[in-house]
Amino acid sequence: MASAWFVLLGFMLIVYVVLDGFDLGAGIVHLWLTRSERERRTVFAAIGPVWDGNEVWLIAAGGLMVFAFPRAYAVAFSGFYLPLMMVLWLLVLRGLSIELRSHHDNPLWRQFFDVAFAGASALLAVVLGAALGNVLRGVPIDETGYFAGPLFTDFTPGPRPGALDWYTVTLGVFALVALGAHGAMYLCWKAAGELGTRAGRLGRQLWAAAAVLAIVVAGETWIVRPQLVSALAERPLAWLLAALAVASIAGVFVALRRGRELAGFLASAAALATLLATVAAAVYPHVLASSLDPRFDLDLASAANGDHGLAIGLAWWIPALVLALGYFAFLFRSFRGKVELDDDHA
């Protein structure tokens, strides 16, 4: 039962990255892409109906972790307290920027919130990528079963690393580029005219850069935690997922070359999903690895709730998931097609 909830937690986090990833990515690239106030309004109109709903998946994943893996929640949230506060403040800043930019008809006012939105989106992508790097690298869990560490030390992985080092920062840069590419592909699909064309061109360039960075990250992971690479070698499903990730990235370029914008966006979403699924297959059955001693690793057996509670929770989770998926299907259907602005749009 714990393994099933590990898969469900991974599924919800993947859905969050795919959905909130494109509006994060749109925020990352929108200053770079747009040439006029109307084009910036188009970007905000493209993500406006969905961005707050996308973030619900992060909250739901956190709630699932409290229920299914309370020990992992306690260890991770106490050890990552400062990075988590950074995530919350950046989420708040993104929301304020979206809501407030059009409240005052002044170019300086709008420019301030546009820069704040882009900066918060970029920093959030880096922080989330670095958090994934900490999960892959391991954290200094000791004999007490908990850990605490600074934001950074000497930027080198080791038995007692900070949250940021050269490995986790590389993951952060990869997340920044990959989510920027995903956001560009979304705007290629939703924006008409020259803005959509530029978005497609930028998406192609950023996915090419992300592919190179993925190879760099794989090599660094071999150096920092070779056990993960060994685990992948022993799991055919993980290799299948990795192959699907490569095929999905290639699919982005094929779809763009054929002018199929929706297919390009879906290929981008599939690339992110399969990359994260490959990571989950590699770390299983560990939730958090100890950089001090493997004896202190936090695995499913020690992190999960009791089977009886997990079984009852599954009975409630299934209808809740159906409702959530139904809502998102209705939402995206209601706002299907290219974004169209009118003169009164805000």
C-alpha positions in Angstrom: 0.0 0.0 0.0 2.9 2.4 0.7 4.3 1.8 -2.7 0.9 2.7 -4.3 0.8 6.0 -2.4 4.4 6.6 -3.5 3.2 6.3 -7.1 0.2 8.6 -6.3 2.4 11.2 -4.7 4.7 11.1 -7.7 1.7 11.4 -10.0 0.4 14.6 -8.2 3.8 16.2 -8.2 4.3 15.4 -11.9 0.8 16.9 -12.7 1.8 20.1 -10.7 5.1 20.4 -12.6 3.4 19.9 -16.0 0.5 22.3 -15.3 2.0 25.0 -13.1 5.2 24.5 -15.1 3.8 26.2 -18.2 2.6 29.3 -16.4 5.9 29.4 -14.5 7.6 29.1 -17.9 5.4 31.8 -19.4 6.5 34.1 -16.6 10.2 33.2 -17.1 10.2 34.0 -20.9 7.5 36.7 -21.2 9.8 39.7 -20.9 12.1 38.1 -23.5 9.3 37.2 -25.9 7.0 40.2 -25.9 7.5 43.4 -27.9 4.5 45.5 -26.8 2.0 45.9 -24.0 -0.6 44.1 -26.1 1.6 41.0 -26.4 2.2 41.0 -22.6 -1.5 41.2 -22.0 -1.8 38.2 -24.3 0.6 36.2 -22.2 -1.3 37.1 -19.0 -4.6 36.3 -20.7 -3.3 32.9 -21.7 -2.4 31.9 -18.2 -4.9 34.0 -16.2 -7.8 31.5 -16.2 -5.7 28.5 -15.1 -2.6 29.6 -13.0 -4.2 29.6 -9.6 -5.9 26.2 -10.3 -2.6 24.8 -11.3 -1.0 25.6 -8.0 -3.8 23.6 -6.2 -1.9 20.4 -7.2 1.1 21.5 -5.1 -1.1 22.0 -2.1 -2.9 18.7 -2.7 0.5 16.9 -3.0 1.5 18.5 0.4 -1.7 17.3 2.0 -1.2 13.8 0.5 2.3 13.7 2.0 1.0 14.6 5.5 -1.5 11.8 5.3 0.5 9.1 3.6 4.1 9.8 4.7 3.9 11.9 7.9 7.4 11.0 8.9 8.8 12.2 5.6 6.8 15.4 5.8 8.1 16.1 9.3 11.7 15.5 8.3 11.6 17.3 5.0 9.7 20.4 6.1 11.8 20.9 9.2 15.1 20.4 7.3 14.1 22.5 4.3 12.4 25.2 6.4 14.2 28.2 4.8 13.8 27.0 1.1 10.1 26.3 1.8 9.6 29.8 3.1 11.3 31.1 -0.1 8.9 29.0 -2.2 5.9 30.4 -0.4 7.1 34.0 -0.7 7.8 33.6 -4.4 4.3 32.0 -5.0 2.8 35.0 -3.2 4.9 37.5 -5.3 3.8 35.8 -8.5 0.1 35.9 -7.5 0.4 39.6 -6.5 2.1 40.5 -9.8 -0.6 38.8 -11.9 -3.4 40.4 -10.0 -2.0 43.9 -9.5 -0.3 44.8 -12.8 -3.5 46.0 -14.4 -4.9 47.8 -11.4 -3.2 51.1 -12.3 -2.9 52.5 -15.8 0.7 53.5 -15.5 3.6 52.1 -17.6 6.0 52.2 -14.6 3.5 50.4 -12.4 3.0 47.6 -15.0 6.7 47.3 -15.7 7.5 46.9 -12.0 5.0 44.0 -11.7 6.1 42.4 -15.0 9.7 42.3 -13.8 8.6 41.0 -10.4 6.6 38.3 -12.1 9.5 37.2 -14.3 12.0 37.3 -11.5 9.7 35.4 -9.0 8.9 32.8 -11.7 12.6 32.3 -12.6 13.7 32.0 -8.9 10.9 29.6 -8.1 12.0 27.3 -10.9 15.5 27.4 -9.7 14.5 26.7 -6.0 12.2 23.8 -7.1 15.0 22.3 -9.2 17.5 22.7 -6.4 15.0 20.9 -4.1 14.9 18.0 -6.5 18.7 18.0 -6.5 18.6 17.7 -2.7 16.4 14.6 -3.0 18.7 13.0 -5.5 21.9 13.9 -3.7 20.8 13.1 -0.2 20.5 15.2 3.0 22.4 14.9 6.3 19.9 12.8 8.2 21.6 11.6 11.4 20.9 9.1 14.1 18.0 11.3 15.4 16.2 10.7 12.1 16.2 14.4 11.3 18.5 17.0 9.7 19.1 20.7 9.6 21.5 22.6 7.4 22.3 26.0 6.1 21.2 27.4 2.7 24.8 26.9 1.4 28.3 26.2 2.7 31.2 25.8 0.3 29.0 24.8 -2.7 30.4 21.3 -2.8 28.4 18.1 -2.1 29.6 16.2 1.0 28.4 14.5 4.2 27.0 17.8 5.5 26.1 19.9 2.4 24.0 23.0 2.3 20.8 23.2 0.3 22.7 24.8 -2.5 25.9 23.4 -4.0 27.2 23.0 -7.6 25.0 19.9 -8.1 21.7 21.3 -6.8 22.3 24.6 -8.6 22.8 22.7 -11.8 19.5 21.1 -11.3 18.0 24.5 -10.6 19.4 25.9 -13.9 18.0 22.8 -15.7 14.6 23.4 -14.2 14.8 27.1 -15.2 15.6 26.2 -18.8 13.1 23.3 -19.1 10.2 25.2 -17.6 11.0 28.2 -19.7 10.9 25.9 -22.8 7.6 24.4 -21.6 6.1 27.9 -21.1 7.2 28.9 -24.5 5.5 25.9 -26.0 2.3 26.8 -24.2 2.4 30.3 -25.6 3.2 28.9 -29.1 -0.1 27.0 -28.8 -2.2 29.7 -27.3 -0.9 32.9 -28.8 -1.6 33.9 -32.4 0.5 35.7 -34.9 4.1 36.8 -34.5 4.1 36.2 -30.7 3.2 32.5 -31.2 5.8 32.2 -33.9 8.5 33.7 -31.7 7.4 31.5 -28.8 7.8 28.3 -30.9 11.2 29.4 -32.0 12.3 30.1 -28.4 10.8 26.8 -27.2 12.9 24.9 -29.8 16.0 26.7 -28.6 15.4 26.2 -24.9 14.5 22.5 -25.3 17.8 22.0 -27.2 19.6 23.6 -24.3 17.6 21.6 -21.8 18.6 18.3 -23.6 22.2 19.3 -23.2 21.8 20.2 -19.5 20.0 16.8 -18.9 23.1 15.0 -20.1 25.2 17.2 -17.8 22.9 16.5 -14.9 23.0 12.7 -15.6 26.8 12.8 -15.5 26.9 14.9 -12.3 24.4 12.4 -10.7 26.8 9.6 -11.5 29.5 11.4 -9.6 27.4 12.6 -6.7 25.2 9.5 -6.1 26.2 6.6 -8.3 23.7 4.3 -6.5 20.9 6.0 -8.5 22.5 5.1 -11.8 23.0 1.5 -10.6 19.3 1.4 -9.6 18.3 2.6 -13.1 20.4 -0.2 -14.7 18.4 -2.8 -12.7 14.9 -1.5 -13.6 13.7 -1.9 -17.1 10.7 0.4 -16.5 13.1 3.2 -15.7 15.0 2.7 -18.9 11.6 2.7 -20.8 10.7 6.0 -19.1 14.1 7.5 -20.0 13.6 6.4 -23.6 10.1 8.0 -23.6 11.6 11.3 -22.3 14.2 11.3 -25.1 11.4 10.6 -27.7 9.2 13.3 -26.2 11.9 15.9 -26.5 12.5 14.8 -30.1 8.7 15.1 -30.6 8.8 18.8 -29.7 11.1 19.5 -32.7 9.1 17.2 -35.0 5.8 18.9 -34.1 7.2 22.4 -34.5 8.6 21.5 -37.9 5.2 20.3 -39.0 3.4 23.3 -37.5 1.4 21.3 -35.0 1.4 23.6 -32.0 -0.8 21.5 -29.7 1.2 18.4 -30.4 4.4 20.3 -29.6 3.0 21.4 -26.2 1.8 17.9 -25.4 5.3 16.6 -26.3 6.8 19.2 -24.0 4.5 18.1 -21.2 5.3 14.4 -21.8 9.0 15.2 -21.7 8.7 16.8 -18.2 6.4 14.0 -17.0 8.7 11.1 -18.1 11.8 12.8 -16.9 10.3 13.1 -13.4 8.9 9.6 -13.6 12.4 8.3 -14.3 13.7 10.1 -11.2 10.9 8.6 -9.1 11.8 5.1 -10.5 15.5 5.7 -9.6 14.9 6.8 -6.0 12.3 4.2 -5.1 11.9 2.9 -2.4 13.7 5.7 -0.7 12.0 9.0 0.2 15.0 10.8 1.5 18.6 9.4 1.5 21.1 10.3 4.2 24.4 11.8 3.0 25.9 10.7 6.3 25.2 7.0 6.5 22.8 4.7 4.5 21.5 3.3 7.8 19.7 6.6 8.3 17.9 6.6 5.0 14.2 7.4 5.1 12.4 4.7 3.1 8.8 3.9 2.5 8.6 1.4 5.3 9.7 3.9 7.9 7.9 7.0 6.4 4.5 5.6 5.5 1.3 5.6 7.6 -0.4 2.3 8.5 -1.9 0.1 5.7 -5.4 0.4 7.2 -5.4 4.2 7.1 -3.8 4.2 3.6 -6.6 1.9 2.3 -9.3 4.2 3.7 -7.6 7.2 2.3 -7.4 5.6 -1.2 -11.2 5.2 -1.2 -11.6 8.9 -0.6 -8.7 10.0 -2.9 -10.1 8.3 -6.1 -13.4 10.3 -6.3 -11.5 13.5 -5.3 -9.1 12.9 -8.2 -12.0 12.3 -10.6 -13.6 15.6 -9.5 -10.3 17.5 -9.9 -9.6 16.0 -13.4 -13.2 16.8 -14.4 -12.8 20.4 -13.3 -9.6 20.9 -15.2 -11.0 19.2 -18.3 -14.0 21.6 -18.2 -11.6 24.6 -17.5 -9.3 23.9 -20.4 -12.2 23.2 -22.7 -13.9 26.5 -21.8 -10.8 28.4 -22.7 -9.8 26.4 -25.7 -8.4 28.0 -28.8 -6.1 31.0 -29.3 -6.2 33.9 -26.9 -8.3 36.8 -28.2 -8.1 40.3 -26.5 -10.7 43.0 -26.6 -10.2 46.6 -25.8 -11.5 46.3 -22.3 -9.4 43.3 -21.4 -7.4 43.6 -18.1 
